[in-house]
Amino acid sequence: MMMGDHVKASRSSHHDEEPLSPAARFFHTPRFNLYIIAIVGFKTSFNTDVIKAGLEQTLVKHPRFSSKMVVEGNKYCKNKKWTQTKVNLEDHIIVPELDPNIDFPDRFVEDYVSNVTRTPLDLSKPLWELHLLNIKTSDAGAVGVFRIHHSMGDGASLISLLLACTRKTSDPVALPSVPVKKRARSTFNSRDGFWWFFLAIWLFLRLIWNTMVDVFLFVATTLFLKDMKTPIKGAPGVELNVKKFVHRTVSLDDIKLVKNAMNMTVNDVVVGITQAGLSRYLNRRYSEEKKDGPVKQSNSNIPKGIRLRAVILVNLRKSAGIQVATAIICRALSNITMAISGVVGPQEEISFYGHPIAYLAPTVYGDPTALVIHYQSYVNKMTISLSVDPSVIPDPHDLCNDIEESLKLIRHAVVNKGLIKDVV
């Protein structure tokens, strides 16, 4: 080989390699080995050959979905990088033979997904797989299960990438459209500039104060401030336990109705119904624990002064020294109770290589909490996905019921108070 050829080959080899970002390395740490599970309900059964052909032309061509993670170095200094490789779809598409008349198909799918998470993905291949279950459930004609390691990207970007493999059902050549948040209009008036000046100073000072409080609470949480032991708080090592995944679909129009009546955002309503649902669930769990004790006269069985917090992880920028960061974040997460997340989905019905989608229910597992609640909008629906440790929360469907019932009660109160006209 001539020198020029050697240089070209070397450049080509480096071009096919990319070091893992700090966030990606973080998601491979033993205490935060995080996976994304995206359960997708379809309205029809699968044509496996069509799906494989579609993936071959789209998803497989994406660099991250055609790269495997390679680890070099010794136990003291490891270098992790993405390396391009040839993808054999047969290694990533799993189509089990199922009895179409199986009893309790919904429970079967739940158990199947839990069993899938018992084994890690093979590091010798790109870190993703798709299970196609040709089985009819109560809310779908077939079910697809994507399992993707979180190091391949954040939830929003991966969901966006998967949506890029879909098309509008009404227009098979059009990509799905996702609503964009509108900027609030400025109400500044030059005649009120004097008062706006003082208001701006006040808001700035309040921002500084709130930031200082948040920093103090984060440091305190990392060092000593733990959530109280409750029926939904996991024990140390909960990230290693097998999780159970359930979901419930509610009306997005009902959420928007409450949002408009209360002059809130969708996120505000989602947090509100989550808190209300958790209160109902915890009240019942505490009541069950105290059946043999003295009867309380109040309507609430929840202890006073309870500390129960949720966290949302956001990767804002790259950071050096990820090994210091890993210990801090894992310790902080171990001291809180749960996590909440949400992703905005398409406004119109979409199809995955000709297969119309009924619902989208993504979530995660591998984090040091016993409960993760994820909200995913799709057309006029909102799917609530729960990832739970069944040894801590043995009845996740009841928690879904409580969140759904809380939305109904809040909507009913809004309509009864005349804050907004009920729309049938």
Salt bridges, closest charged atoms under 4 A:
GLU17 OE1 - LYS81 NZ 3.05
GLU18 OE2 - ARG64 NH2 3.51
GLU72 OE2 - LYS81 NZ 3.04
GLU90 OE2 - LYS52 NZ 3.04
GLU110 OE1 - LYS244 NZ 3.22
GLU110 OE2 - HIS397 NE2 2.85
ASP111 OD1 - LYS244 NZ 3.91
GLU129 OE2 - HIS131 NE2 2.89
GLU129 OE2 - ARG147 NE 2.98
ASP139 OD2 - HIS247 NE2 3.04
ASP227 OD1 - ARG309 NE 2.61
GLU239 OE2 - ARG31 NE 3.72
ASP254 OD1 - ARG411 NE 2.81
GLU348 OE2 - LYS168 NZ 3.86
GLU349 OE1 - LYS43 NZ 2.34
ASP402 OD1 - ARG280 NE 3.67
ASP402 OD2 - ARG284 NH2 2.64
GLU404 OE1 - ARG248 NH1 2.86
ASP422 OD1 - ARG411 NH2 2.61
